[in-house]
Amino acid sequence: MQWIGKAVGGLIGLMTGGPAGAVIGVVIGHQFDAASTPTIGSRPGVGSAAGATTTQIGDRFFRAAFQVMGHVAKADGRVSEQEIQAARAVMSELRLTPDQVQVAIACFTQGKSAQFVLSTALDGLYSACGGRPDLMRAFVEIQIRAALMGNDLQPTARRVLQNIATRLGLGGIEFAHIEAVLRMRRGGYAGGHGGGPAVDEESRLAQAYKVLESTPQNSKEELSLAYRRQLSRHHPDKLKANGLPESMIEHAKQRTQQIIEAWELVRERRGI
């Protein structure tokens, strides 16, 4: 299953940079395939992942990503054509081979079936990944991105995804932050980098505050501290030292760039 790591890398690249990012992610993901470092992790009620190689982790991540995508799409009782197209768009932009597409479709179909047990899939994912926050966050980002494309994260899908995020260790504030960042990309924040229609200046500024996890009420000193905190949290070298797999380095770089762009906009408007 050597293609799994490339696909996982592609998922991360797609999430951060569209088709071009997907290509970068696939290349980076090759290193994910080549590695064989075991990952160990556990939490109450979830088995240990002792002995799991990165290839096995990647396989679990890939399959769970499309299973959960199907489950979320079916959350309101039916899967719309737009939601199917959103899943297809993810597969297409990942440049999956025909065989890989068939695996992804099969997983998506499993996820939307009545027999699919979401909690089992999530606990298996959490265990295989050792509960690593970086991987859990990336997984949730992928799901939110697909839901935004499929149904603009309607209330039913939002509730399901919030529960998924909670089970994987992400809080409500972090969920809101992820959504804000992904909506920002879709809206063409910072000069249209997201590929969508440009948003007005005030909306861009509001989104920039969200990226920094700040508000216009924060002082200049508090904003500077928030900027440094976000840079430290998402810096590629620091994350890699804490266990971030090579397949996600591009994701960290893209997030860092977003933080810098958000800071530059806020700094200019606030005269910092």
Backbone as numpy.savetxt, mean C-alpha at the origin, in Angstrom:
# Nx Ny Nz CAx CAy CAz Cx Cy Cz
8.27 -20.63 -7.72 7.43 -19.43 -7.72 8.31 -18.17 -7.72
9.37 -18.18 -8.57 10.29 -17.06 -8.58 9.65 -15.75 -9.03
8.51 -15.85 -9.74 7.86 -14.62 -10.21 7.16 -13.87 -9.10
6.92 -14.53 -7.96 6.13 -13.91 -6.91 6.79 -12.64 -6.39
8.09 -12.70 -6.10 8.76 -11.52 -5.56 8.71 -10.35 -6.52
8.83 -10.65 -7.83 8.75 -9.58 -8.82 7.36 -8.97 -8.82
6.35 -9.83 -8.68 4.98 -9.32 -8.67 4.73 -8.47 -7.44
5.26 -8.92 -6.29 5.10 -8.14 -5.06 5.82 -6.80 -5.20
7.04 -6.84 -5.75 7.75 -5.60 -6.00 6.96 -4.70 -6.93
6.31 -5.31 -7.93 5.50 -4.55 -8.85 4.31 -3.92 -8.18
3.70 -4.65 -7.24 2.58 -4.09 -6.49 3.00 -2.82 -5.77
4.17 -2.88 -5.15 4.67 -1.71 -4.44 4.99 -0.59 -5.42
5.66 -0.94 -6.54 6.01 0.08 -7.51 4.78 0.71 -8.13
3.77 -0.10 -8.45 2.53 0.41 -9.01 1.86 1.38 -8.06
1.86 1.01 -6.80 1.19 1.82 -5.79 1.84 3.19 -5.67
3.14 3.24 -5.92 3.84 4.49 -5.72 4.05 5.29 -6.99
4.14 4.62 -8.13 4.51 5.37 -9.32 3.83 4.99 -10.60
2.70 4.30 -10.56 2.00 3.94 -11.78 2.78 2.91 -12.56
2.53 2.77 -13.86 3.19 1.74 -14.67 4.70 1.81 -14.61
5.28 3.02 -14.65 6.74 3.14 -14.59 7.24 2.64 -13.25
6.53 2.98 -12.18 6.91 2.50 -10.86 6.80 0.99 -10.76
5.82 0.43 -11.48 5.64 -1.02 -11.46 6.85 -1.71 -12.05
7.37 -1.16 -13.14 8.55 -1.74 -13.76 9.72 -1.71 -12.79
9.92 -0.55 -12.14 11.00 -0.43 -11.16 10.80 -1.44 -10.04
9.56 -1.54 -9.58 9.27 -2.45 -8.49 9.54 -3.89 -8.85
9.24 -4.27 -10.12 9.50 -5.64 -10.56 10.99 -5.94 -10.52
11.78 -4.98 -10.97 13.24 -5.16 -10.95 13.72 -5.31 -9.52
13.25 -4.42 -8.64 13.63 -4.49 -7.24 13.14 -5.80 -6.63
11.94 -6.20 -7.02 11.36 -7.42 -6.48 12.16 -8.66 -6.82
12.97 -8.62 -7.89 13.82 -9.75 -8.22 14.75 -10.10 -7.06
15.19 -9.06 -6.35 16.05 -9.27 -5.20 15.27 -9.94 -4.08
13.98 -9.67 -4.02 13.11 -10.30 -3.03 13.06 -11.80 -3.27
13.01 -12.21 -4.57 12.99 -13.62 -4.94 14.30 -14.29 -4.56
15.40 -13.57 -4.79 16.71 -14.18 -4.62 17.05 -14.41 -3.17
16.43 -13.64 -2.27 16.74 -13.77 -0.85 16.08 -15.00 -0.26
16.61 -15.45 0.87 16.01 -16.62 1.53 16.08 -16.50 3.04
16.08 -15.26 3.53 16.16 -15.04 4.97 14.86 -15.40 5.65
14.87 -16.28 6.66 13.63 -16.63 7.33 13.10 -15.48 8.14
11.79 -15.40 8.26 11.14 -14.35 9.03 10.32 -14.99 10.12
10.46 -14.51 11.34 9.74 -15.06 12.47 8.87 -13.99 13.08
7.64 -14.31 13.37 6.76 -13.34 13.98 5.55 -14.02 14.58
4.96 -13.41 15.59 3.78 -13.99 16.20 3.02 -12.91 16.94
1.78 -13.20 17.24 0.98 -12.34 18.07 -0.09 -13.22 18.67
-0.77 -12.79 19.72 -1.79 -13.62 20.33 -2.82 -14.09 19.31
-3.02 -15.40 19.23 -4.02 -15.96 18.35 -3.53 -16.20 16.93
-2.25 -15.88 16.65 -1.71 -16.06 15.32 -0.45 -16.89 15.42
-0.33 -17.90 14.53 0.80 -18.80 14.60 2.10 -18.13 14.20
3.20 -18.78 14.51 4.52 -18.26 14.19 4.84 -18.50 12.73
5.68 -17.61 12.18 6.12 -17.74 10.79 7.54 -18.26 10.73
8.00 -18.95 11.79 9.37 -19.44 11.86 9.69 -20.28 10.63
10.84 -19.99 9.98 11.28 -20.78 8.85 10.74 -20.30 7.52
9.87 -19.30 7.49 9.31 -18.81 6.24 10.38 -18.03 5.48
10.62 -18.39 4.22 11.57 -17.66 3.39 10.88 -16.46 2.78
11.68 -15.56 2.22 11.08 -14.38 1.60 10.23 -14.77 0.40
10.59 -15.87 -0.28 9.77 -16.34 -1.39 8.39 -16.77 -0.89
8.38 -17.48 0.24 7.11 -17.91 0.82 6.29 -16.72 1.30
6.99 -15.75 1.88 6.30 -14.52 2.32 5.70 -13.82 1.11
6.49 -13.72 0.04 6.02 -13.07 -1.17 4.82 -13.77 -1.77
4.83 -15.10 -1.74 3.70 -15.86 -2.26 2.43 -15.57 -1.46
2.57 -15.56 -0.15 1.43 -15.28 0.72 0.92 -13.86 0.48
1.85 -12.91 0.37 1.50 -11.51 0.16 0.72 -11.34 -1.15
1.26 -11.91 -2.23 0.65 -11.78 -3.54 -0.76 -12.36 -3.56
-0.91 -13.59 -3.09 -2.21 -14.25 -3.13 -3.22 -13.53 -2.24
-2.78 -13.16 -1.04 -3.69 -12.47 -0.13 -4.11 -11.12 -0.70
-3.20 -10.45 -1.40 -3.53 -9.13 -1.96 -4.73 -9.22 -2.90
-4.74 -10.22 -3.78 -5.84 -10.33 -4.73 -7.07 -11.00 -4.12
-6.87 -11.87 -3.15 -8.02 -12.45 -2.45 -8.80 -11.36 -1.71
-8.08 -10.56 -0.96 -8.71 -9.50 -0.19 -9.30 -8.45 -1.12
-8.65 -8.20 -2.24 -9.18 -7.26 -3.22 -10.56 -7.73 -3.71
-10.68 -9.03 -3.96 -11.96 -9.58 -4.37 -13.00 -9.50 -3.27
-12.57 -9.77 -2.05 -13.48 -9.72 -0.90 -14.03 -8.31 -0.69
-13.17 -7.33 -0.79 -13.59 -5.95 -0.59 -14.55 -5.52 -1.71
-14.24 -5.94 -2.94 -15.11 -5.60 -4.06 -16.51 -6.17 -3.88
-16.61 -7.34 -3.23 -17.91 -8.00 -3.04 -18.59 -7.55 -1.75
-17.98 -6.64 -1.02 -18.47 -6.27 0.31 -19.90 -5.77 0.30
-20.32 -5.10 -0.78 -21.68 -4.56 -0.84 -22.66 -5.54 -1.49
-22.22 -6.77 -1.71 -23.11 -7.79 -2.24 -22.92 -8.11 -3.70
-22.27 -7.26 -4.45 -22.02 -7.52 -5.86 -20.71 -6.86 -6.28
-20.09 -7.44 -7.29 -18.87 -6.87 -7.83 -19.21 -6.14 -9.12
-19.00 -4.84 -9.14 -19.35 -4.04 -10.30 -18.31 -4.20 -11.41
-18.70 -3.79 -12.60 -17.77 -3.84 -13.73 -16.58 -2.93 -13.47
-16.81 -1.80 -12.82 -15.71 -0.89 -12.52 -14.72 -1.52 -11.55
-15.21 -2.28 -10.59 -14.33 -2.96 -9.64 -13.52 -4.05 -10.32
-14.14 -4.75 -11.27 -13.41 -5.76 -12.04 -12.32 -5.09 -12.87
-12.67 -3.97 -13.49 -11.70 -3.24 -14.29 -10.55 -2.71 -13.43
-10.87 -2.32 -12.19 -9.82 -1.84 -11.29 -8.83 -2.95 -10.99
-9.34 -4.15 -10.72 -8.47 -5.29 -10.46 -7.65 -5.63 -11.70
-8.31 -5.58 -12.86 -7.62 -5.84 -14.12 -6.52 -4.80 -14.36
-6.81 -3.55 -13.99 -5.83 -2.48 -14.18 -4.58 -2.75 -13.34
-4.79 -3.23 -12.12 -3.65 -3.57 -11.27 -2.83 -4.66 -11.92
-3.50 -5.70 -12.42 -2.80 -6.82 -13.07 -2.06 -6.35 -14.31
-2.72 -5.49 -15.09 -2.12 -5.01 -16.33 -0.91 -4.14 -16.06
-1.04 -3.22 -15.12 0.05 -2.30 -14.83 1.22 -3.01 -14.17
0.96 -4.17 -13.58 2.04 -4.98 -13.02 2.78 -5.73 -14.11
2.22 -5.74 -15.33 2.81 -6.46 -16.45 2.94 -7.95 -16.12
1.89 -8.50 -15.52 1.90 -9.92 -15.21 1.84 -10.74 -16.48
2.47 -11.90 -16.45 2.38 -12.82 -17.57 0.99 -13.44 -17.56
0.59 -14.09 -18.65 -0.72 -14.75 -18.68 -0.92 -15.73 -17.53
0.11 -16.50 -17.19 0.00 -17.44 -16.08 -0.20 -16.71 -14.75
0.53 -15.63 -14.58 0.41 -14.86 -13.35 -0.97 -14.22 -13.24
-1.48 -13.75 -14.37 -2.82 -13.15 -14.37 -3.85 -14.18 -13.94
-3.68 -15.42 -14.41 -4.62 -16.48 -14.05 -4.60 -16.74 -12.55
-3.41 -16.71 -11.95 -3.30 -16.90 -10.51 -4.00 -15.75 -9.79
-3.76 -14.52 -10.25 -4.38 -13.34 -9.62 -5.90 -13.40 -9.74
-6.39 -13.78 -10.93 -7.84 -13.88 -11.12 -8.43 -14.95 -10.22
-7.74 -16.08 -10.11 -8.22 -17.15 -9.25 -8.30 -16.69 -7.79
-7.29 -15.94 -7.36 -7.28 -15.43 -5.99 -8.40 -14.41 -5.79
-8.60 -13.53 -6.77 -9.68 -12.54 -6.71 -11.03 -13.25 -6.61
-11.21 -14.32 -7.39 -12.45 -15.09 -7.38 -12.65 -15.76 -6.02
-11.58 -16.32 -5.47 -11.66 -16.92 -4.13 -12.12 -15.90 -3.11
-11.54 -14.70 -3.21 -11.85 -13.66 -2.23 -13.30 -13.22 -2.24
-13.94 -13.25 -3.40 -15.33 -12.79 -3.47 -16.34 -13.91 -3.23
-15.85 -15.13 -3.00 -16.75 -16.25 -2.76 -17.21 -16.26 -1.30
-18.36 -16.88 -1.07 -18.92 -16.95 0.28 -18.06 -17.81 1.19
-17.27 -18.70 0.62 -16.43 -19.60 1.42 -15.15 -18.94 1.92
-14.81 -17.79 1.37 -13.57 -17.13 1.76 -13.67 -16.62 3.19
-12.66 -16.95 3.99 -12.64 -16.51 5.39 -11.57 -15.43 5.53
-12.01 -14.21 5.62 -11.10 -13.07 5.65 -10.13 -13.15 6.82
-10.63 -13.46 8.00 -9.77 -13.48 9.19 -8.63 -14.48 9.05
-8.92 -15.64 8.44 -7.88 -16.65 8.25 -6.80 -16.14 7.30
-7.23 -15.50 6.23 -6.27 -14.97 5.26 -5.40 -13.88 5.88
-6.01 -13.01 6.66 -5.26 -11.91 7.26 -4.30 -12.41 8.33
-4.76 -13.37 9.14 -3.88 -13.92 10.17 -2.71 -14.66 9.53
-2.98 -15.36 8.42 -1.90 -16.05 7.72 -0.90 -15.07 7.14
-1.40 -13.98 6.60 -0.52 -12.94 6.06 0.32 -12.32 7.18
-0.34 -11.96 8.26 0.36 -11.32 9.39 1.46 -12.24 9.92
1.13 -13.51 10.05 2.10 -14.47 10.58 3.26 -14.66 9.62
2.97 -14.84 8.32 4.02 -15.06 7.33 4.97 -13.87 7.26
4.42 -12.68 7.39 5.23 -11.45 7.31 5.84 -11.06 8.65
5.60 -11.87 9.66 6.16 -11.57 10.97 5.55 -10.33 11.59
4.38 -9.92 11.10 3.72 -8.74 11.66 4.46 -7.45 11.40
5.37 -7.44 10.41 6.18 -6.24 10.17 5.29 -5.09 9.71
5.32 -3.97 10.43 4.44 -2.83 10.12 4.60 -2.31 8.71
5.83 -2.33 8.15 6.03 -1.81 6.81 5.26 -2.64 5.78
5.32 -3.96 5.91 4.59 -4.82 4.98 3.08 -4.71 5.18
2.66 -4.61 6.44 1.23 -4.49 6.71 0.68 -3.19 6.13
1.44 -2.13 6.28 1.01 -0.84 5.73 0.94 -0.90 4.21
1.96 -1.50 3.59 1.96 -1.62 2.13 0.75 -2.41 1.65
0.41 -3.47 2.36 -0.74 -4.29 1.99 -2.02 -3.46 2.03
-2.19 -2.71 3.10 -3.39 -1.89 3.24 -3.42 -0.80 2.17
-2.27 -0.22 1.85 -2.22 0.80 0.80 -2.69 0.23 -0.53
-2.26 -0.99 -0.85 -2.67 -1.63 -2.10 -4.18 -1.81 -2.14
-4.75 -2.24 -1.01 -6.20 -2.45 -0.97 -6.97 -1.15 -1.10
-6.51 -0.11 -0.43 -7.18 1.19 -0.52 -7.09 1.73 -1.93
-5.93 1.58 -2.55 -5.76 2.06 -3.92 -6.73 1.37 -4.87
-6.85 0.04 -4.76 -7.78 -0.69 -5.63 -9.22 -0.26 -5.37
-9.57 -0.06 -4.10 -10.93 0.34 -3.76 -11.25 1.74 -4.27
-10.28 2.62 -4.24 -10.48 3.97 -4.77 -10.76 3.93 -6.27
-10.03 3.08 -6.98 -10.25 2.94 -8.41 -11.58 2.25 -8.70
-11.95 1.29 -7.84 -13.13 0.49 -8.11 -14.45 1.12 -7.72
-14.48 1.76 -6.54 -15.75 2.34 -6.09 -15.59 3.63 -5.29
-14.41 4.23 -5.43 -14.10 5.47 -4.70 -14.23 5.30 -3.20
-13.96 4.09 -2.74 -13.98 3.77 -1.31 -15.32 4.12 -0.67
-16.37 3.52 -1.21 -17.72 3.74 -0.70 -17.84 3.21 0.73
-18.87 3.63 1.49 -18.98 3.31 2.91 -18.80 1.84 3.27
-19.42 0.93 2.50 -19.28 -0.49 2.84 -17.84 -0.95 2.70
-17.21 -0.60 1.59 -15.81 -0.97 1.37 -14.92 -0.31 2.42
-15.23 0.92 2.77 -14.43 1.62 3.78 -14.47 0.88 5.12
-15.66 0.46 5.53 -15.78 -0.25 6.81 -14.97 -1.54 6.80
-15.07 -2.29 5.70 -14.32 -3.55 5.59 -12.82 -3.28 5.65
-12.38 -2.28 4.91 -10.96 -1.97 4.88 -10.45 -1.44 6.21
-11.26 -0.69 6.90 -10.87 -0.21 8.23 -10.70 -1.38 9.19
-11.58 -2.36 9.10 -11.46 -3.56 9.93 -10.21 -4.35 9.56
-9.92 -4.43 8.27 -8.71 -5.11 7.82 -7.47 -4.41 8.37
-7.46 -3.10 8.26 -6.32 -2.32 8.75 -6.12 -2.55 10.25
-7.23 -2.55 11.00 -7.14 -2.76 12.44 -6.56 -4.14 12.76
-7.00 -5.14 12.02 -6.51 -6.50 12.27 -5.02 -6.63 11.95
-4.56 -5.81 11.02 -3.14 -5.85 10.65 -2.30 -4.86 11.44
-2.93 -4.21 12.43 -2.17 -3.37 13.34 -2.12 -1.90 13.01
-2.93 -1.44 12.06 -2.96 -0.02 11.71 -4.15 0.66 12.37
-3.93 1.84 12.92 -4.99 2.59 13.57 -5.77 3.46 12.62
-6.83 4.07 13.13 -7.70 4.91 12.31 -7.00 6.11 11.73
-6.11 6.72 12.49 -5.39 7.90 12.00 -4.48 7.51 10.84
-3.81 6.37 10.96 -2.93 5.93 9.89 -3.73 5.58 8.64
-4.89 4.98 8.83 -5.76 4.66 7.70 -6.14 5.94 6.95
-6.56 6.95 7.71 -6.94 8.23 7.10 -5.77 8.87 6.38
-4.59 8.72 6.95 -3.40 9.29 6.32 -3.11 8.60 5.00
-3.19 7.27 4.97 -2.96 6.52 3.74 -3.95 6.94 2.67
-5.22 7.02 3.06 -6.24 7.42 2.09 -5.96 8.81 1.53
-5.59 9.72 2.40 -5.31 11.09 1.95 -4.17 11.12 0.95
-3.13 10.36 1.22 -1.97 10.33 0.33 -2.36 9.73 -1.02
-3.15 8.65 -1.00 -3.53 8.01 -2.26 -4.50 8.88 -3.06
-5.39 9.56 -2.37 -6.28 10.48 -3.09 -5.47 11.64 -3.67
-4.45 12.04 -2.96 -3.58 13.10 -3.44 -2.91 12.69 -4.75
-2.44 11.46 -4.83 -1.81 10.97 -6.06 -2.80 10.95 -7.21
-4.00 10.50 -6.93 -5.02 10.42 -7.98 -5.40 11.81 -8.48
-5.31 12.79 -7.58 -5.71 14.15 -7.94 -4.63 14.97 -8.60
-3.44 14.40 -8.77 -2.38 15.14 -9.45 -1.71 16.16 -8.57
-1.48 15.82 -7.30 -0.82 16.73 -6.36 0.57 17.12 -6.85
0.97 18.32 -6.50 2.32 18.84 -6.79 2.61 18.84 -8.29
1.74 19.52 -9.01 2.02 19.72 -10.42 1.56 18.58 -11.31
0.64 17.74 -10.82 0.10 16.70 -11.67 0.90 15.42 -11.68
1.73 15.15 -10.68 2.53 13.94 -10.64 1.68 12.70 -10.54
0.46 12.82 -10.04 -0.38 11.66 -9.89 -1.04 11.22 -11.17
-0.93 11.97 -12.24 -1.47 11.56 -13.51 -2.94 11.91 -13.69
-3.58 12.48 -12.68 -4.98 12.83 -12.77 -5.14 14.31 -12.99
-6.36 14.80 -12.96 -6.60 16.23 -13.16 -6.00 17.04 -12.02
-5.47 18.19 -12.32 -4.86 19.03 -11.30 -5.91 19.52 -10.31
-5.52 19.61 -9.05 -6.43 20.10 -8.02 -6.08 21.56 -7.72
-7.01 22.28 -7.11 -6.76 23.68 -6.83 -5.74 23.83 -5.71
-5.20 25.03 -5.59 -4.09 25.29 -4.67 -4.47 25.01 -3.22
-5.67 25.40 -2.83 -6.07 25.19 -1.44 -6.22 23.70 -1.13
-6.71 22.93 -2.08 -6.83 21.49 -1.87 -5.45 20.85 -1.77
-4.53 21.32 -2.59 -3.16 20.80 -2.53 -2.54 21.10 -1.17
-2.80 22.29 -0.66 -2.25 22.67 0.64 -2.85 21.81 1.74
-4.15 21.58 1.69 -4.80 20.74 2.69 -4.24 19.32 2.66
-4.00 18.81 1.45 -3.44 17.48 1.31 -2.01 17.43 1.84
-1.27 18.51 1.61 0.11 18.56 2.09 0.16 18.49 3.61
-0.77 19.17 4.27 -0.83 19.08 5.73 -1.10 17.64 6.17
-1.97 16.95 5.43 -2.28 15.56 5.78 -1.06 14.67 5.62
-0.29 14.89 4.57 0.93 14.10 4.36 1.88 14.27 5.54
1.93 15.48 6.07 2.80 15.77 7.21 2.14 15.43 8.54
0.90 14.94 8.47 0.12 14.63 9.67 0.07 15.85 10.59
-0.24 16.97 9.99 -0.30 18.24 10.71 -1.57 18.99 10.31
-1.75 20.17 10.87 -2.89 21.02 10.53 -2.42 22.46 10.38
-3.22 23.31 9.76 -2.84 24.73 9.64 -2.68 25.41 10.99
-3.25 24.83 12.05 -3.16 25.42 13.38 -1.80 25.18 14.04
-1.02 24.24 13.51 0.29 23.97 14.08 1.22 25.16 13.89
2.07 25.39 14.86 3.06 26.46 14.75 4.14 26.07 13.74
4.96 27.04 13.35 6.05 26.76 12.42 7.02 25.74 13.01
7.26 25.85 14.31 8.16 24.90 14.96 7.56 23.50 14.95
6.27 23.39 15.20 5.61 22.09 15.20 5.60 21.48 13.80
5.43 22.33 12.78 5.44 21.83 11.40 6.83 21.32 11.02
7.86 22.04 11.44 9.22 21.59 11.15 9.50 20.26 11.81
9.03 20.11 13.05 9.21 18.86 13.77 8.45 17.72 13.08
7.23 18.01 12.62 6.42 16.99 11.94 7.11 16.55 10.66
7.68 17.50 9.95 8.40 17.17 8.72 9.57 16.25 9.00
10.36 16.59 9.99 11.52 15.76 10.33 11.08 14.38 10.81
9.96 14.35 11.55 9.45 13.07 12.05 9.03 12.16 10.90
8.32 12.74 9.92 7.87 11.95 8.78 9.06 11.48 7.92
10.04 12.35 7.76 11.23 11.96 6.99 11.94 10.79 7.68
12.08 10.90 8.98 12.74 9.83 9.73 11.97 8.53 9.64
10.66 8.63 9.72 9.82 7.44 9.70 9.89 6.70 8.37
9.99 7.44 7.26 9.92 6.83 5.94 11.26 6.79 5.20
12.33 7.20 5.85 13.61 7.23 5.16 14.02 5.82 4.74
14.35 5.62 3.47 14.68 4.27 2.97 15.77 3.56 3.75
16.87 4.28 4.06 17.98 3.63 4.76 17.57 3.15 6.14
16.80 3.98 6.84 16.37 3.60 8.18 15.41 2.42 8.13
14.48 2.46 7.18 13.52 1.36 7.06 14.23 0.07 6.67
15.20 0.17 5.78 15.94 -1.02 5.37 16.69 -1.61 6.56
17.28 -0.74 7.38 17.99 -1.21 8.56 17.04 -1.89 9.55
15.77 -1.48 9.52 14.78 -2.08 10.42 14.10 -3.30 9.83
14.56 -3.73 8.64 14.02 -4.95 8.06 13.19 -4.79 6.81
13.14 -3.59 6.23 12.37 -3.39 5.01 13.00 -4.19 3.88
12.24 -5.07 3.20 12.82 -5.85 2.10 13.15 -4.96 0.91
14.10 -5.43 0.11 14.53 -4.65 -1.05 13.36 -4.32 -1.97
12.35 -5.19 -2.02 11.22 -4.97 -2.93 10.43 -3.73 -2.58
10.66 -3.16 -1.40 9.88 -2.00 -0.98 10.70 -0.72 -0.90
11.97 -0.79 -1.30 12.81 0.40 -1.20 12.27 1.53 -2.08
11.80 1.21 -3.28 11.28 2.25 -4.15 10.06 2.91 -3.53
9.24 2.11 -2.84 8.08 2.67 -2.14 8.53 3.70 -1.11
9.57 3.35 -0.35 10.07 4.28 0.66 10.60 5.56 0.02
11.28 5.42 -1.12 11.81 6.59 -1.81 10.68 7.51 -2.29
9.62 6.89 -2.84 8.50 7.68 -3.32 7.80 8.40 -2.18
7.66 7.71 -1.05 7.01 8.33 0.10 7.85 9.50 0.61
9.16 9.32 0.64 10.04 10.39 1.07 9.90 11.60 0.16
9.82 11.36 -1.15 9.67 12.46 -2.10 8.35 13.19 -1.88
7.30 12.44 -1.58 6.01 13.08 -1.30 6.09 13.98 -0.07
6.78 13.51 0.95 6.92 14.28 2.18 7.67 15.58 1.90
8.73 15.48 1.11 9.52 16.67 0.77 8.67 17.67 -0.01
7.89 17.18 -0.99 7.04 18.06 -1.78 5.98 18.73 -0.91
5.41 17.95 0.00 4.40 18.51 0.90 5.01 19.59 1.78
6.20 19.31 2.30 6.88 20.29 3.16 7.20 21.56 2.40
7.68 21.44 1.18 8.03 22.62 0.39 6.81 23.50 0.16
5.65 22.89 -0.09 4.44 23.67 -0.30 4.01 24.38 0.98
4.00 23.65 2.09 3.62 24.24 3.37 4.61 25.32 3.79
5.89 25.04 3.61 6.94 25.99 4.00 6.79 27.30 3.22
6.51 27.17 1.93 6.34 28.37 1.11 5.14 29.19 1.55
4.03 28.51 1.81 2.81 29.23 2.20 2.90 29.84 3.60
3.64 29.18 4.49 3.76 29.65 5.87 4.97 30.55 6.09
5.82 30.69 5.08 7.00 31.54 5.22 8.00 30.99 6.20
8.19 29.67 6.19 9.13 29.04 7.13 10.53 29.04 6.50
